[in-house]
Amino acid sequence: MDAQISLFEEATRRSKPELNQIRPADRSAHSWYRFVLSYPPHLVQEYISRFEITPNHRLLDPFCGTGTTVVEGKKLGIPCVGTEANPMAWFAGSVKLDWSLEPSQLRAIAQQIAEAAETQISQPAETLRTLSEASQKLILANSISPLPLHKTLILLEQIRLGADSVYVRHLELALAKAVTIAISNLHFKPEVGVGKTKPDAPVVEAWLKEVEAIATDLEVLGSLNQTPAIVHRADARQILNVLEPASVDAVITSPPYPNEKDYTRTTRLESVLLGFIQTKADLRSLKQGLVRSNTRNVYKADTDDIWVAKHAEIQRIAQAIEDRRIELGKTSGFERLYHRAVKLYFGGMAKHLADLRLVLRPGAQLAYVVGDQKSYLQVMIRTGELLGDIAQGLGYELVGIDLFRTRLATATKEQMREEVVLLRWPGKMPAKPYPFSDEAL
C-alpha cells in the first residue's frame, strides 16, 4: 500500500507527542468544550491542505463529536456540515460554530447573572438543590458533590432567567466546560472516572473564566462568521435524511472505535444538567442513534450486522471472540454480546458508507480516523484495514492508510495504532453495490 507519509508519522518517528496535541494557536473556539481524545485541529488542517479543499468545496464530518472538523473548516473559510447523534456533543459543536455574539455584551450579561447567582447562593437554604431521582441514576455516583451541585443548579437557573436567548447557549456551554474541569469530581485519564471529592467549588468564578475565554475568542472570530457551517442532530447511518445528493466534496471524521467504551458516559453529567437526558428512556433513545461500538448500546432488534454477513474476516474475528469467551468461561450478559457488537459495529459503518456515496460528488476525498482494538478478550481488530476493505467493496478507492498516533492500551499496556484511512469516491456505483450481504438489498 503506497500511503503518503503524514506529519503524524514523522511525529512518531521523532518521538514528539506534542505534535498530536492541540496547539495554543489553534485553541480559539475548539477549547470552549472538547471530548477527551479528540483529534487535534492541525490534523484537519493537514488533510484540508492535502485534499486541496478550497472555499468552493463543502466539507463533511458525519461523526462530528464536538466539532473539531467543522470549526476548523469554518476558520479556513470552507463551507462545512456535520452530523452528530449525541445531543450534548451536537449542542457543543453547534455553539462553537456561532460567532455572531457581541463579546462585550456577553461579558456584561454574564456579570449580571453572576451577581444574581452569588446573591442567591449566599442566602441560607433549608435544603440544597439537587437532581431528580431519575436523573441521579444516570450519572456516575459522586460525580459532583452536593454543595457544588446546589450552586450549579442556581447558576443554571439564573442563566436561563437572566440572559437574552441569543446568549443562553454560549453561557450554558461555558457552564458545561466549567463543570467538567473545575466543579465536578470527574477526572479523565483518558477514561472518565470519579476522582477526589470536592466538598465545595468556586462555581460562579469557574464559569466566568470560561465565559471570558469565549468572549476573547469572539473578538477575533466575529470577522470570520460569514462562512456557512451547520451541525445536524442526526444518526450517521441515516445521513440521507439530512444531506442533499451530490453535495459534499470531502470528509474528515473520526467514528467511534469497536471497544467497550460507552461514549455517552464521557458527557453524562453535563447532558443531565442541561436537560438533554433526564430518564433511562432518554438515554436509551440516545444510544439507539449511535453506531453500535460497545455492548452497552446493543439491542435485540439491531440488524446492522446483515451488512457484513458475508465479510469473511469480520465473521472470523467475531467467531474468534466468541470461541475465546467460551474457552475462558466468561458468561456475563455483556461478554456474551462481544462477538455481536463487532459485527454490528462494522455493519453500521458499512451502512454509513453505502448511504454516504449518494451525497458525495465524484472525486470526493475522505479521511477516517480509527484505531486498532483488543478490547474484546484480546482478539486483535485491525479497524483501519477492515474499514478500508469494506469501503473498497462499496466502490470507494483505498488511497492509503496513514499512521496518526500510537496510544497505550489501558488493559494490556501495549501500543496500539490509530490510523487515518484515506478514500476516494470515483462517482460510479459498483456492479454489486452491497457485496457483503444479499439481505441489505
N, C-alpha and C positions, 0 to 999 in steps of 0.2 A: 504494500500500500504506500503510494507516494504522497504522504501527508506533508504539508508545509511545516516548517519549524516555527512555532509561535514564541512570543516573548515569554510565555509561561514555561515552555521547555527550557529556555535559556535561564529563567529564574531558578528552576530546579537544579540545573547543572551548576549554577554559580552559588547555590545554597543561599539564595536571597529571598526568604519567605515574605519579606516586607513588600515585595512586588505583587503579592497576591492579596494584599490588604488595601482598604480604601485609602487613597492619598489625600492629604489635607486640602489640596487644591480642588478636589472633586466633591467635597463634603456637602456643598450647598444643596438643599432640598433632600438629598439622599439621607442625610443624618437626622432628618426630622423623626424618622422611625424606620428601623430596619430589622429584618429577620436575622437571627444568628445564622452564620454560614452562607449569607447571601454572597453571590459573586460580586467582585468589585466593579465600579463603573468603568475602569480602564479596560476591562475585558470587552465591554460593549464598544468602547472607542476603537479597540483593535479590529474587531470584526466589521464594524461600520466602515473603517478605512479599507480593510482587505476586500470587502464586498463592493467597495466604491459606491456606497449609498449616498445619495445627494438629497437636497430638499425636494427634488422632483419625484422621489420614491416614497413608498409607505412601508413603515417598519412595524412588525407584529411581535408581541410576546404573548403566546397563548397560555402560559403558566406564569402570570405576571407577578405573583407574590406582592411585595410592597413597592414594585415599580421601578427597579433599577434600570431596565432597558428603556422603558418609555420616558422616564425622566431624563436619562442621558441623551436619548434621541431628540427630545424637545429642546434641550440645551443647545444641541447642534443644528437646530432649525429643521429637523426631519419630521414630517407628519408621522404620528405613532398611534397605535391602537393596542390594547391589551385585553385579555380576558382573565378573570380570577374568580374562583368559586368560594373561597374563604372570605366571609363578609368583613372581618377585621382587616385582612390584607387588602381587599378591594377598597375599603374605606381609606386606608393609608395611602395606597397608590393614587387614588383619585385626588385626595387633598394635596399630595405632593406635586400634582400637575397644575394646581390652581395658584397662579402667581399674580392674580388681579388685585389683591388687597393692598390698601394703603398702610405701609408699615407704622407710621406714627399713630394712626387711628387704632391699629391693632394693639399697640403698646398702651394707649390711653384706656381702651376698653378693658384690657387685662388688668390694669392697675385698679380700676374701679371695682372690678369683680374681686380682686384680691382683698381689697379693703372690706368689702361686704362679707366675704367669706371669713376673714380673720375676726371680724366683729362677732359673727355667729359662733365661730369656733370657741371664742373666749368666754361665751356665756355658759353657765353651769347647765349640764344636761342630766336629767334623771337616768336616762338610758342612752347608750351610744347607738348611733345609726348603724345598721348592718344590712346585709343582703337577705333576700327571701330564702327560706329553707331550700327551695328547689334550686336556686342559683348557687347557694353554698355547696351543694353536692356536685356541681360542675367544675369547681376549681380545685387545684391541689390543696390538700389540707395544710393550714398555716401559711398559705401563700402571702397573706397580708395580715398584720396584727390588728386587733380591734380598734385601737385609737387612730392609727393611720387610716384605716378604712372609714371610720367615722368622719374624719377630716376630709377625705377624698370625696365622699358622698355629698358633703356640704358644698365643697368647691364645685363639683359637677352640677349640682342644683343651681348654684349661682351663675355658672357659665350659661346654662340654658335659660335662666331668667333674665340675665343682665346683658347678654350680647345680641347684637343685630344678627339675623340669620346668616348673613354673608360671612360673618366671622366665627360662628359657632364651631364649624368643622375643624378649623385650624386650632382653635383653643382646646377642643376635645382631643385632637391628635397630640398636642403638646402634653396633655394630661396622661394619655396612654403611654407616651415615652417616659414621662417622669415616674409613673407607677412602676414600670418595669425596671428602671435603673436606679431609682433613689428612694422609693416609698415602700415597695413591697419587700418580702423576704426571699424573692426568687433569685436564682443565680443560673447562669448559662455557661456550661463547661464541656462541650457545647450543648449537651442535653440540658433541658430545663429541669430544675430541681429546686428544693427549698433549702435555703442556707440559714445563716444565723438570724435569730428572731430580732426584729427591731420593735421594741415596745412603743416607740414614738418615732416620728419622722417629720421633717420640715416640709410638709405637703405643699403649701402655697409657694414657698420660696423655690422649691424644686420645679414647680410648674412654671413660675415666672421666668426661670432660667431658660426653659425650653421655648417659651413664647418669644423671648428675646432672640434666641437663635434663629427662629423662623423669621422674625421681623428683620433681622440683619440680612438674611439671605434674600428676602423680598426686595430690599433696596437695590440689589443687582439684578435679580431675576425678572423683576417687573418689566424691564425693557425687552425681554425675550418672550413675552407672553402671547405673541401672535400665532405661533406655530400650533396647528390643531393636534390635540392629543387627548385620548379618552381611554378609560378602562371600563369594560363592561363586566357586570357581575354575572358570570356565566361559566358553564362547565366546558372545558377544552375539548371534551368528547362530543359536544353538541355545538361546535363552532359555527355551523351553517345557520344557526338561529340568530346570530348577531352580526355576521360579517357578509359583505356583498361578494358575489362571484368575481373572480379575477381582479381583486382589489389590493393585493399585497405583493410587494417586491422582495421582501427579506424577512427572516425570522431569526431572532436571537432570544433564547429562552433556556430555562432550567426546570424540567419537570421534577416531581418527587422521585426519589430513588426506591427500588424494591427492597425494603428493610422493615424492621419493626418499630420505626419511629412514627408515632402519632403526631403528625404535624399540627393538629389542632391544639395540642397541649401547649405549644410554644406561645400561642396568642390567647389562651383560655381566660386568664384573669381580666385582661382589658376587654375581651369580647363580652364577658359578663357585665363588667362595669358600665360599658357604653350601651348595653342592651341588645347586642347583636344575637346573643344566645341567652335564654333565660330558663329553659327547661330541657329535659332529656330529649324531647321530641325535636326541639330546635337543633340540638347537637346532632341527632341522627340525620335530620334533613341536610345539614351542612356536610356531613361525611358522605352522604349518598351522592353529592355533587362533585366528589373528588375522584381522581384516578385511584384505583384500589392498590395502594402501595404498602399496606400493612394489614394485619389481621383484625385490627380494631375497626376497620371500615369495610369488612367483607360481610355480605348479606346473602341469604338463601336465594333470593330472586336474581342475583347478579348473573349476567350472561356474557360479559365481555370476553370470557375465555374462549368462546367459539371462534373468535378472530384468529387465534393461534392454535386451533385444534390439530392442524396438520404441520405445525412447525416442529420439526424433529428435535432440534436442540433444546428448545424451551420445554418440550414434553419430557426429554431426557433429564433435564435439570429438576423439573418438578418431581419426577419419579425418584430421582436420587435423594431428594429431600425427604420424601415420604419413606423410602427404604431406610434412611438414616434414623428417622424418628422411631420407626418400629424397632430397629436394632438397639437403640438407646432406651427403649421403653418409655418414651415420652407420650403422655396420654391426656394432657390438658386440652381444653377446648380450643385454645388459640394454637397450640402446637399441631393439632390435627388439621388446621387451616393453612399451615405454612405452604404446602405444595399448591394449594388452590390460589393463594394470594399471588404467587409468582405468575401463574397463568393469567389471572385477572389483570395483573399489572401490565404485562406485555400485550394482552388483548386490548386493554384500554388505550394503550399507546398506538396500537395498530389502527383502532377505530379513529383516534385523533388524526393520525397521519393520512388515513384514507379520505376523511372528510376535508382535511386541510387542502388537498390537491385542488379542490374546486374554487378555493378563494385565492390561490396563488396565480400570479402571472407567469407566462413562460419565461424561463431563465431565472426564476426566483432562487435566491441562495438562503440556506438555513444553517444555523448553528445551535446544537442541542448540548447543553452541559449536563453530563450524567456521571455517575460513579459506580465502580465495581463494588460488589457487596458479598459478604459472607455471613449475614445476619441469621440465615436460616440453617442452623445446625452445621455451620462451617462449610457448606456447599458453595463453591465459588459461582458467582453470577457475573459474567462479563457484560455489563449493561450496555456499554457503548457498542461493542461488537454486535450484540443481538439487535439493538435498535437500528444499527446500520443495515443489517441483513433484512429486517422487516421492511425498512424503507425501500431497499432495492427491489424487494418483491412487489411493492406497490407502485413501482415505476420511477422512483427517485434515482438519481445518480449519487453514489457514495464518493465524494470528493476526497475525503481523508478523515483521520481521527487525530486531533492534537492532544497532547498532554496539557491539562490545565494546572493541576497541582496534585500532590500526594497528601494523604491525611492519615493519621494514626487511628486505626480501628480501636474502639473502646474495649471490646471484649478480648481481642487477640493480640493487641499491641503491634500489629504488623501494618506496614504502609500499604494503603490502597490507592489505586489510581482514580482520579477524577479527570474526565476527558471531554473534549468538545467534538461531537460528531458533526461533520460538515457534509451537507447535502445540497443537491441542485435539482430543481423541478424542471424537466425539459418541456413540459406543456402538453404531453400526449399520454393518454391513459394506456396502460399495458393491455395486451390481448385478454389476459385473465386478471381483472382488477383486484380480486381478493384471493391470492394464491394459497393462503394458509388455512382456508376454511370454505367449504361449499355452503355451509349454513349461513355465513354472513351475507350471501346473496339475497 
